[in-house]
């Protein structure tokens, strides 16, 4: 992945950025300014999953983050995340049952067992931005406030919206504390392409949530 250097108008590759990454990684924030690299993927999608997990795992170790929340519908991304975060409080958030079709849960039983065997926790519940209000949209063809919030968050990308939403869900389930920062990882339909370090909140106090760091996200998205 390359980035545009505004000072020289040239593109730099990852190798050229390594000194900056190493410098930022060594820093321990005790107050004042903090420089944290962000990787911008050329396009959104599941091809970015491993890089996203690598970046999130590295930042979790550097900053001492203990809570990790990852979106995973089939369970594939959840299994990959469990391998990256063996000593963390990993919460894998699935689609709600019935999201795709009535009485159907997309999480594959075999992948569920793998995630749990690796120490991950699985959360299946109502979506923070698409519960009862979504039935109003489906029945009456009008949008309610939660889905308007979701569309607003998508201005940062689908993965950012997902990351924020699953952190609310995990907090409401009592699987992460709102007193501690967490890393939330989401994707654009499948896989992972966005990682945020944030201070979570409960859904009823949504506006207390704070995005502290953007670790990775697509540079371009539709």
Secondary structure as the mmCIF struct_conf table of DSSP 4:
data_model
#
loop_
_struct_conf.conf_type_id
_struct_conf.id
_struct_conf.beg_label_comp_id
_struct_conf.beg_label_asym_id
_struct_conf.beg_label_seq_id
_struct_conf.end_label_comp_id
_struct_conf.end_label_asym_id
_struct_conf.end_label_seq_id
STRN STRN1 UNK A 3 UNK A 5
TURN_TY1_P TURN_TY1_P1 UNK A 6 UNK A 9
STRN STRN2 UNK A 10 UNK A 12
HELX_RH_AL_P HELX_RH_AL_P1 UNK A 14 UNK A 26
BEND BEND1 UNK A 30 UNK A 32
STRN STRN3 UNK A 39 UNK A 41
BEND BEND2 UNK A 42 UNK A 43
BEND BEND3 UNK A 45 UNK A 45
HELX_RH_3T_P HELX_RH_3T_P1 UNK A 46 UNK A 48
HELX_RH_AL_P HELX_RH_AL_P2 UNK A 49 UNK A 63
TURN_TY1_P TURN_TY1_P2 UNK A 64 UNK A 64
STRN STRN4 UNK A 67 UNK A 71
BEND BEND4 UNK A 73 UNK A 75
HELX_RH_AL_P HELX_RH_AL_P3 UNK A 76 UNK A 84
TURN_TY1_P TURN_TY1_P3 UNK A 86 UNK A 87
BEND BEND5 UNK A 88 UNK A 88
STRN STRN5 UNK A 89 UNK A 93
HELX_LH_PP_P HELX_LH_PP_P1 UNK A 94 UNK A 96
TURN_TY1_P TURN_TY1_P4 UNK A 97 UNK A 98
BEND BEND6 UNK A 99 UNK A 101
TURN_TY1_P TURN_TY1_P5 UNK A 102 UNK A 103
BEND BEND7 UNK A 107 UNK A 107
HELX_RH_AL_P HELX_RH_AL_P4 UNK A 109 UNK A 117
TURN_TY1_P TURN_TY1_P6 UNK A 118 UNK A 119
STRN STRN6 UNK A 121 UNK A 123
TURN_TY1_P TURN_TY1_P7 UNK A 128 UNK A 129
BEND BEND8 UNK A 130 UNK A 131
HELX_RH_AL_P HELX_RH_AL_P5 UNK A 132 UNK A 140
BEND BEND9 UNK A 141 UNK A 141
HELX_RH_AL_P HELX_RH_AL_P6 UNK A 145 UNK A 153
HELX_RH_3T_P HELX_RH_3T_P2 UNK A 154 UNK A 156
HELX_RH_AL_P HELX_RH_AL_P7 UNK A 158 UNK A 172
TURN_TY1_P TURN_TY1_P8 UNK A 173 UNK A 174
BEND BEND10 UNK A 175 UNK A 176
TURN_TY1_P TURN_TY1_P9 UNK A 178 UNK A 179
BEND BEND11 UNK A 180 UNK A 180
STRN STRN7 UNK A 181 UNK A 186
BEND BEND12 UNK A 188 UNK A 191
STRN STRN8 UNK A 194 UNK A 199
HELX_RH_3T_P HELX_RH_3T_P3 UNK A 203 UNK A 208
STRN STRN9 UNK A 210 UNK A 218
BEND BEND13 UNK A 219 UNK A 220
#
